[in-house]
Amino acid sequence: MEQNTAKMPIRCKAAVSKMAGQPLEMEEVEVAPPRAHEVRIRILCTSLCHTDVTFWRMKDLPAMYPSILGHEATGVVESVGDGMVEVAVGDTVVPVFSAQCGDCADCLSDRSNICSRLPIRPGGMPRDGRSRFSFASTGEPIYHFISVSSFSEYTVVDVAHVVKIEPGGIPHEMACLLSCCVSTGVGAAWKVAAVEPGSSVAVFGLGAVGLAGAGCGAKRIIGIDLNPEKREIGKRLGITDVIDPNGTDGRTVSEVIKEMTGGGADYCFECIGSTPVMAEAFKSSRMGWGKTIVLGVSNDVGPISIPSHDILRGRSVVGSLFGGLKPKTDIPVLAQMYLDKELELEEFVTHEMGFNEINTALELLTQGKCLRCIIWMNGAREK
């Protein structure tokens, strides 16, 4: 690793989103050196998440153009800003969209994982709101994406968004999955719902987040998805029953679930990002104690329609960002669970390809033909 780049800009390739819904364009960009509390990371591998797709499709705020998307990744610290003690050059790290400063009231509380000191600032770094990316040819700034921007060979990330991975441990492509999808699903079942053995669970949407929650240890886990391939994968990961929403003989999904469970599921997880599905998940929960956890990222600002009398009768709904996990505290726990063979990760990686093929990966995800596609930066793929 060349140390003489530490205080200098670096030029590299990045897949830039310039217009809503249009293919990402490979550009030469300039990545500024890290400032205080920041690290510059050489990305080894990244993957695409449905949150990337949601923002890629948006025409208006909070989407911003041009921008560098991507927030699931593993990388190596290339340089650090002044006063950095938490990580060092050469450390393997996972950048995470969710911050953990360790000092604010929320970070110090077991009741929240939403850092109140460093909220996400659309388009820029969390402390000063400015970008560290620009087009090499013109100097025009390029916006950041939820504090990570991993669709670039190099990125700059605040240290509050960085988790160190111990050397010789979890493989890079598996660590990548812990930066969003798997952690979100596992955390929602573990931290937010606290699913008990013997309970019943309904998972709406069997993408990577929904499938990650399938190993929650419940007695009955019902998976709901239109895609037959995902329903089959779900069975391998712990789903005990599956429902095709188009194959219910005219009944609603909630009616089918109530019949299957004798009144409704104890826990319902909405992993799609659809407000009508959120309402249907709520209807599928058991009267008296049923709990619905909303995980899906929606571009619909409309309200969820929930009858007030159902709330009075003991049902509840709660949102969950990053599965309620604190990144620096909980990602190492999940990494160790993988090493101890207590957490399945390989099943989630359905495709692997090079950085120049990122638009192919985007098509596969939007067409529902993959769970996670690992994008390897040039020369970074592990043998």
Secondary structure, 3 states (H helix, E strand, C coil): CCHHHCCCCEEEEEEEECCCCCCCEEEEEEECCCCCCEEEEEEEEEECCHHHHHHHHCCCCCCCCCECCCCEEEEEEEEECCCCCCCCCCCEEEECCCCCCCCCHHHHCCCCCCCCCCCCCCECCCCCCCCCEEECCCCCEEEECCCCCCCECEEEEEHHHEEEECCCCCCHHHHHHCCCHHHHHHHHHHHHHCCCCCCEEEEECCCHHHHHHHHCCCCEEEEECCCHHHHHHHHHCCCCEEECCCCCCCCCHHHHHHHHHCCCECEEEECCCCHHHHHHHHHCECCCCCEEEECCCCCCCCCCCCCHHHHHCCCEEEECCHHHCCHHHHHHHHHHHHHCCCCCCHHHEEEEEEHHHHHHHHHHHHCCCCCEEEEECCCCCCC
